[in-house]
Every structure is written in structure tokens, then in C-alpha cells.
Amino acid sequence: MYVLTDYLTTSVAWLIFNLVRFFTLDEVNGSSSLDRYLVYSTVLWGQLLIPFMMMGFYWLSGFYNKTFTKSRLEVLGATAGSVMLGVLLIYFVAIIDDPIPDRFSNYVLLLILTALFMAFVLSGRLLITWRLMKWVASGLLVDRVAVIGERKSVAECIDRLSKADCGNGLKIVAASTTDGQSSFEGLAMLSLDEIEAECDRNEISKVVLAVAPGDSQKVLSLVRRLYCLNRPLLLPAWSACSMLARVKVRNVAGEPLTDVASVNISESHRNVKRAMDVGLSALALLVMSPVMAILALMIKRDSRGSVLYSQERVGLHRKRFQIYKFRTMRVDAESAGPALSSDNDPRITRVGHFLRKYRLDELPQFWNVLKGDMSLVGPRPEREYYEEQILKRAPHYTLVHQVRPGLTSWGMVKYGYATSVDQMVERLAYDMIYLENISIAVDLKIMFFTVRTVLTGKGV
């Protein structure tokens, strides 16, 4: 609904803008008639291409990522930001060279175009948002929620959330008490194991942690246990404790809840990051193809086996995918089962030592990035065999599955290859810091230091 409405309203706004130009600027209309003006090649191509260009800005803003949880203020902010960026590009591409001697008229046109886009696009979006809010308020669109904690806190939490009349889109369907059995009218009473099973069946989409105010140890204990659910873990504001350095809330009118198990990344950042991944990985595959061809020939001449090596890894939202590398070990390297490499590993081939030293064995992963399995920068993906061992020691490891795994990472730059599960857990600290500080600027810095690592041969 949002995409279709945005395209139609943007097209109408651009058409009206061209009509304004025709009727107000003699330099534009000249002696031509309106019908001849509208089919003029530049105007016609603009009518076809400008709406698609603006749709690209709308997508980059992250507006389409999560469509059921937007407030009217968020709609206004996202619309204003993408419209201003789009209009600025249109100005430098299509308006600045108009044959208009008065530069002030160009600025007036710019304001008119901005106003038209804002009026039409924002009106269409607000209409859909209003309808969605009505559906949420009526219970047609809800998140099924489980409340977990001590009996007294669970009862208080259920009472407060049930009295919220601002259409928060939450429907409490289950509860679990950690200090004895209780029952609440109309709710299923489940153990923590049963909550996990319900989440696996997608019957529960969010979990609210009900704890006494300031009981940070209880919160930490529950969070560690429930990280594996891969669901938002919501902490009510009245239970907020010192463990939350930055409490972010969106619902001001209702009961504010903050998610303590989500990565600090905006939807716009996700999309800009993905656009960078596609552009840079495609360029890298094109530029590096001669080098990759030479490396493939070296591998083939050096040892028996295929040039490429594929292995199943766990990626975004715990989705399995095949990661590709240049083969650096003998074909029977893991005949006895999964085993991490180490310094002077006898399984590594002669060419393999060179490839690993300069990280050249990772080059085929640009294809993984282009496909969408990976990102240029992000936590390194691991095999499920090792993930299970890491999760036992560091339950918060599951947070890495909220972003695409990376071809390179902060941990790879600062720590390097891990030769044991203990070292994997140590390297995880850098991934956690990255997730808390994720930004395009940080990604660029990590890529810079990765290139330096490759050029200096400090990969091992």
C-alpha cells in the first residue's frame, strides 16, 4: 500500500510541478502548446524516471522496512528527509541548467517542488498510517506477547499494559512466573521451555520482562536465558535499571517499553549499508577478476582438488547459507570432523599459506555480499557446530544474527583468526562493540584497516 501510494502521489506531484513551470515561466513554455510541452522528450522522460528515482530515496530512508509500527511523527520525519534529499538531487540534475536568467526563480521552483512532494506523498502516507492505527486499535493487527517475571511484577505489568488505551498493538496471550505457579484470567501459563517452543512456532512475537524496579541481576539473568529466542525483549520503563545506559522509547502516550535485545541500527542505515554492499562488491568482482583468475590457476597447479571451497555458515536471522573461499587446505582436511586451523597447520597447502597471509582466500565472498548472504563489514559468520559451543558460554552471541555477517569485521582487524572456541568468545567482544557503535563511518574505518592488513600481510 505504501509503495503503490508513494509512486502515484510522486507522479502526480511531478506532473503538477511541470504544469506550474509551463504556465509561470516564459523561458520554458516559449511558443509551444501544453500538449507539445508535455510530450517534449525531456519532460516525458522526467515524468517516467523521476518517480522511480524518488522511490529509491524512499527505500534508502528505511520507510518500507517496518510498516506496521510507525507513528505519524515518524512518517513526517521520514518523508521530509527523503523528499529534501531527492529534491536536492533533482535540482542539480534537472533544474539548475534551465534557461532562466533569474536564479531566484529557480529557488522558488525548488520550494514549490518540495511543497508538492510533501503535500501529496505525506497525505497518502498519513492516510494509510491512520488506517493501520485503526486496525491496531481494533485488534486486527497485534503482536502476541508473553510476560515473564516474578508473580507480583507480572500481575502489575499485565494490569498496566491491559489498561493502556493508546493502541500499542500488544496482545498478552501468555505468562510465566519464575517464583512459583500462578494463574491469570484468559492467559496461558507456560514454563520458560514452553515459551521458547511457542516462539519457535511464531505464536509469540515479543516478550515483556516484568521485574522489580532496580533488580538488574534478575533482568540480566532473564536476558541471558531468553537471548536465544531471537525476539524483542521488552523492559517496562517502571522496571528500568542501571544496566540500561540508553533507554529508547517510541510510545509516549502509552506504557513505554524499551527493547534490551536489539542491535543499535536504524532502518535507513540498514538500507544504505546494503546499497554500499551491492555497489562495492560488484565493483570489486569486476576489478579483481584478473587477480582471482591467477589465484585460481595457482591453487589448481599447487594441489589436488577444487579451486573454490564452500561451507555452510549461519547468517542473518539464523538463515543458513554457503560461504565461498579459495581452497587453502588439503581436500581431506576435515575428514575426522570440524577442526579449526592453527599456526603452522600441516593441512594448509603451500599456496594456502600465501592466500591466508594476505586474506586473499576471502575474495570469492564478494559474491556472497552481492547475493545478500553477507555484508562487507559485520560479525564473522560461524558454523553451527561452533555457534552452539559459543552460545553456551556467551548467550548474547545471538545478537550477531540481527545483521548480515561480514566479509571483514572489527574482530578480524583487532584479533585476527581464532584457533579455539575460547578465542572465538574473546573475539566476540569486538563484535559486540561494533553492534553498539555500528555506522557507515565505522564500516569505512574497518575496511581501511582491512586493506592495510591485506597489503602488509598481517593476516596470520
C-alpha positions, -999 to 999 in steps of 0.1 A, spaced: 0 0 0 28 24 9 48 17 -22 19 20 -46 6 52 -30 41 67 -29 46 61 -66 12 75 -76 14 106 -54 50 113 -65 40 110 -102 11 134 -97 32 159 -78 59 159 -105 32 164 -132 17 194 -114 52 208 -110 57 206 -148 24 224 -153 35 251 -129 67 256 -148 48 258 -181 23 284 -170 46 306 -150 79 306 -169 80 321 -204 115 307 -209 101 272 -205 69 273 -225 81 296 -253 55 295 -280 47 258 -277 13 245 -267 7 225 -235 3 192 -253 35 197 -272 53 207 -240 41 175 -221 54 152 -248 87 170 -252 114 144 -247 130 159 -215 96 164 -198 83 130 -208 115 112 -197 114 131 -164 78 120 -158 89 84 -163 121 84 -143 118 110 -115 91 89 -96 114 59 -97 144 80 -85 123 93 -56 112 57 -48 149 49 -44 152 77 -18 121 65 0 136 30 2 170 43 14 152 61 42 141 27 56 104 37 54 93 4 39 112 -19 63 88 -19 91 54 -6 80 30 -16 109 47 2 138 50 38 125 38 69 143 26 99 125 57 118 137 79 91 122 61 93 89 66 131 88 103 128 96 110 100 71 90 118 44 107 152 49 142 137 49 138 117 18 119 144 -1 146 171 7 174 148 -5 155 138 -36 146 174 -45 182 185 -40 194 159 -65 166 169 -89 178 205 -87 214 197 -96 204 173 -124 173 188 -140 166 224 -128 199 242 -123 205 244 -161 171 256 -170 172 287 -193 161 310 -165 181 342 -161 167 349 -127 183 325 -102 157 334 -76 130 318 -98 150 285 -96 148 287 -58 111 294 -59 107 263 -82 127 243 -57 103 253 -28 73 246 -50 86 211 -58 93 204 -22 59 216 -11 42 194 -38 61 163 -29 55 168 8 18 176 4 9 146 -19 33 120 -5 27 128 31 -11 129 26 -10 94 11 12 80 38 -8 95 66 -40 81 52 -25 46 52 -10 51 87 -43 63 100 -59 31 87 -32 9 102 -36 26 136 -73 19 134 -66 -17 127 -41 -18 156 -66 -2 180 -94 -26 170 -71 -56 175 -68 -66 138 -31 -60 139 -14 -71 171 18 -86 184 12 -117 206 31 -111 238 43 -132 267 50 -116 301 78 -133 322 90 -125 358 80 -127 394 43 -132 402 38 -97 417 56 -79 389 39 -100 362 5 -91 377 14 -54 378 27 -55 343 -3 -72 329 -26 -47 346 -8 -17 333 -5 -29 298 -41 -40 297 -53 -5 308 -32 12 281 -58 27 257 -34 41 231 -34 11 206 0 -2 214 -6 -33 192 3 -57 220 -20 -86 229 -9 -105 261 -15 -142 254 8 -160 279 26 -155 312 54 -173 330 63 -168 367 98 -175 380 89 -178 417 60 -203 418 28 -212 400 1 -186 394 -28 -182 371 -41 -151 353 -76 -150 337 -76 -156 300 -38 -162 297 -19 -194 291 5 -202 319 37 -216 304 72 -226 316 102 -209 301 108 -240 280 72 -238 267 77 -201 259 107 -210 238 86 -236 219 58 -211 213 83 -186 199 97 -213 176 62 -218 163 58 -180 158 29 -180 182 47 -153 204 64 -124 187 76 -103 217 85 -110 254 80 -85 282 103 -88 312 84 -80 344 109 -75 373 110 -53 404 124 -18 399 162 -18 401 166 -55 401 194 -56 375 206 -91 383 171 -105 376 170 -87 343 204 -99 333 195 -135 343 163 -135 322 180 -117 292 208 -143 292 182 -171 292 160 -156 266 185 -142 241 182 -174 221 145 -167 213 156 -141 188 127 -120 198 124 -84 212 128 -85 249 109 -55 263 115 -39 296 88 -16 310 100 19 320 90 14 356 113 -16 358 143 2 341 175 -3 360 211 9 359 220 -17 333 203 4 306 227 31 297 205 44 270 167 38 272 150 44 239 112 46 238 88 54 209 54 52 226 49 83 246 12 82 251 10 46 262 31 25 285 68 29 273 87 -3 267 124 -5 257 139 -34 238 171 -46 256 179 -73 230 181 -53 197 211 -40 178 216 -3 177 210 2 139 183 23 122 163 10 92 178 38 70 213 26 79 204 -10 70 194 1 35 223 25 29 246 -2 41 230 -27 17 233 -3 -12 270 2 -4 275 -36 -3 259 -41 -37 279 -13 -54 313 -20 -39 311 -58 -42 301 -56 -78 330 -32 -85 354 -55 -66 343 -86 -85 349 -67 -118 382 -52 -109 396 -82 -91 385 -108 -117 420 -110 -133 437 -114 -99 411 -141 -89 418 -159 -122 456 -160 -115 450 -172 -79 427 -200 -92 454 -212 -116 480 -212 -87 457 -233 -65 450 -257 -93 487 -262 -100 496 -265 -64 474 -293 -50 447 -317 -59 411 -306 -55 387 -278 -65 397 -242 -66 368 -230 -45 357 -243 -11 322 -239 2 310 -243 37 276 -238 55 275 -209 78 248 -192 99 238 -157 88 211 -130 92 181 -143 113 200 -176 117 195 -184 80 220 -210 67 240 -201 36 270 -214 17 301 -193 21 327 -194 -6 365 -192 -3 396 -201 -23 407 -235 -10 437 -232 13 438 -268 27 440 -303 15 408 -319 3 407 -343 33 414 -315 59 383 -323 79 379 -360 73 378 -365 111 352 -338 116 352 -300 121 385 -286 132 398 -250 135 431 -242 118 462 -231 138 496 -216 132 518 -239 110 487 -262 104 500 -291 83 467 -293 64 473 -259 48 488 -260 13 518 -240 2 497 -216 -18 472 -217 10 497 -201 34 502 -172 10 465 -167 5 457 -168 42 486 -144 50 472 -117 27 435 -127 33 432 -134 -5 412 -166 2 383 -144 12 379 -127 -23 351 -151 -35 330 -138 -7 323 -107 -26 298 -129 -44 282 -137 -11 280 -100 -4 264 -93 -38 238 -121 -33 228 -107 1 241 -135 23 268 -112 37 278 -76 41 312 -60 35 315 -53 73 298 -73 101 304 -101 126 321 -130 110 298 -160 104 305 -193 121 295 -228 116 265 -241 136 288 -266 153 309 -238 168 279 -215 174 263 -240 198 295 -240 218 298 -202 218 262 -197 229 267 -219 260 295 -195 271 281 -162 257 243 -163 252 244 -127 239 262 -141 208 227 -145 192 227 -107 187 250 -110 158 222 -126 138 203 -93 137 227 -80 110 243 -96 80 276 -113 87 307 -95 72 335 -103 48 356 -84 74 349 -73 109 362 -53 138 372 -86 155 391 -98 124 410 -65 123 418 -63 160 420 -100 169 425 -120 137 418 -157 131 406 -177 161 421 -211 167 398 -222 195 363 -216 209 378 -197 237 394 -173 213 361 -170 194 344 -159 226 372 -133 232 369 -120 196 331 -117 202 338 -87 225 348 -67 194 317 -78 175 295 -66 205 313 -32 205 307 -30 167 270 -37 171 267 -10 197 285 16 175 275 5 140 276 33 115 288 39 79 318 58 93 328 28 114 324 5 84 347 26 63 374 26 91 372 -12 94 375 -15 56 405 8 56 423 -12 83 414 -44 65 430 -32 33 461 -23 53 461 -58 68 460 -73 33 488 -51 20 511 -57 49 504 -94 51 494 -95 87 466 -119 81 483 -146 102 
